[in-house]
Structure formats: C-alpha cells, structure tokens
Amino acid sequence: MSPSPELAAALHRLRSTLARVKAELELSQEDGAAPPVRRLLGDLDDAVDMLRDVERIALGLVTVLVIDDDARLGELTARGLRRLGFDSDSTDAFRELRRGEVVVFDLGLYAGLDEGARSSLRAARPIVVTGATDPGSRALAMSLNASDYLVKPIEMEELAAAISRRMAEKSP
C-alpha cells in the first residue's frame, strides 16, 4: 500500500529539511567554520513541525494548542491532554496557528487580540473556555465561531470530548 499524497509530500519535506541541516553541518566541519546555528535551529524547528504533520496524517495524532491567560493553568491543561494521548502545547498569548491544530481558547484573552488574530481564531473554530456564564460572553464565543463553550473549572474528559467533537467536524 502506498502512502497518501499528503503523507508522501510531508515526508519529502521532512527529509529535504533534515538533509539540508546535515549538509550545512558537514560543510561547516569541512571548512572548519562555525555552523550557522540560528539558521540550523530554525530548520530543526521546521523539521519538528513537519514531523508533527507526518504524525497527524499517518497516526491520526491530534495537536491541541491551549491559549490561557494563566500560564500555569494552561500548562496544567496541556499536560492533562498529553496524558490522554493528545499532542498538546500551551501559551499565554496568541501565536500563529499550525495547520490542523485544535485551539482551546480562554475568552479572557479576546480583548487583547488584533483583528488578524481574531480572524485566525474564527477560522480555527476554537473550543472556548471561560469562567463567565453571562449572555455577552456566550455571544462573544459565538462571534469567534466557537465549536464549544466550556465553563471553568473544566474536567479533562469534558475537554477531550469537545476536542473529539471538533475533530469529527474536520473529518470528511
């Protein structure tokens, strides 16, 4: 059985990036020069992202980004998701989203977002988590095209179920 075209392309990109890193290191060693560390670290970051794509395609790995204004709570949430088998990371500020990433977003961060970030979130259909239960917060979540609205404190199983529902939307 041959791999899907998407998997083959992701593997090719990964191999090319790693070959470039290897060639740069070999040239530096041959020339006796210091390797271009910054560029190589950037290439390795790209390779890790590509590997994540390969895992997502080949293994059905679900990547989750937890964006929470409380960095400690965000990391605890991400850690709990990792224990449940998700590839999860956390941040306390919006960052560019990766392809296929499920976003868990603390509504308290909304006011600090620019229109570009808001647009990216709407496209991602985030799972909104918040301590607020008022109609205004629910309307704000709807304006973000939220796939789910969970009130803190949330249980990991409840969040995992919301992630599964979100992934089911992405499936053909």
N, C-alpha and C positions, 0 to 999 in steps of 0.2 A: 504494500500500500504506500503510495507516495504522499508526502505532506501536502497540506493545503497551500495554495499560492501565497497566502498571508504568512503562514509559518515559514515557508521557504524564503520569502523576502526578509523576514525578521532575522532568520538565521544567517543569511548572507550579509546583512548589515552588521550584525554582531561580529561575524568572522572578519569582515573587512576592517572594522574598527580595531579589533584586537591585533590584526596583522600590522596595521599602521603603528600601533603602540610598540609592538615588538621591533619593527623596522627602525623606529626612532631611537629606541634603546640600543639596538645593535650599532647604528651609525654613531651614536654618542660614544659608545665603548670603543669602537674602531678609531674614531678621531681623537679620543682622549679628552673629549669635551663634556661639560656638564649637560645632562639631558634637559630638554625644555619641560621642566617639572609642571608648570602651570598648565601648559597645553596637554601634557600627558594625563594629568589629573582630570581635566575636562573630558578627554577621550574616554577615560575609565568611568567617569560618571555617566557618559553617554552609553557605554557598554552595559553598565548595570541597568539602565533604563531599558535597553534593548533586550537584555535577559529577562526583565520583568514582562516585556511584551511576549517573548517566546513562551514563558511560563503561563501567561494568561491564555495564549492561543492553544498551546499543547496540553496544558493541565487543567484549564478552566480556573486558574488562580484568580481570585477576586482581590483587587487592590482597593484599599479604602484610605481616604485622607480625612482625618479628624481635625477640624478647624475650630478651636475653642479659645475664648479669651483667657481662660485659666489654663496656663501651660501644663501645670501638674495634672489637672483633671483630664486634659486632652491626652497626655501621655498614658495615664492610667486606662483610659478608654481604649486607646490604640493597643496597649499591652493586652487588655482583656480580649480584644478582637483577634490578636495574634494567637492567643491561647485557643481560640475557637477555629483556627485554621485560615484566617484572612491575612493577607499581606497588608499591614496597616502602619501608617505613619501619622504623626500629629504635628501641628504647628499652631502658634497663637496669632498668626497673621496670614492673610490670604496670599497665596502664591499661584503661579501659573499651574493649571491642572494638566495632568497627564491623560493621554488617550485611554478611555475605558475605566478611569478611576471613579469610584463611588465616593461622593462627598458627604460627610456628616458635618453640618454647619451650625455653630452656636449663633442664634439670631442676634445676640448682643453685639456682635461684630458688624452688623449690617450698616450702621451709621457711618463707620469709618471707610466704607468701600467706595471706590470711584465707579463711574458708570461702566467702564470696561470690566471690572471685577464682577459687578452685578450682572452684566450680560453673560459672562462666563458661568456664573452660578446658575442663572436661569437655564442655560443650555445643558448644564450638568444635572438638572432636576435633583437638587440636594435633599438629603434627609435632614430636616431642621430639628435641632434640639434646643430647648429653651426652658427657663423656669417660669415664663409668662404664659398665662392661660386666657388673657383678655382677647376680645374680638379683633383689636388692632394688630396684635401680634400674629394672630391667625391670618388676617388679611395680608400682612407683610409677607408671611410664608407663602401664601398663595401667589403674591406678586413675583416671588422668586421661582415659581413653578415647582414648588417643593413636592417631592414624591411621597413624603411622610412628615408628620408633625408629632414629635415625641416630647413629653414634658419631663423635665429633670425632677428628681433623680430617675435615671433610666436603668433598667436591667439589661445585662449583656444579651440575654436571649431575645428580649424585645428588640434590641438594636439589630441583632443578627437576622431576625425575621424581617425587619424593614429593609435590610441590605439584600436579602434574598428576593423580596418583592421587587426591589429596584432592579436587580439583575434579571429577573423574569421579564421586565419591560424591555430590556435590551435584546433579549433572545428573539430570533425570528418566529 
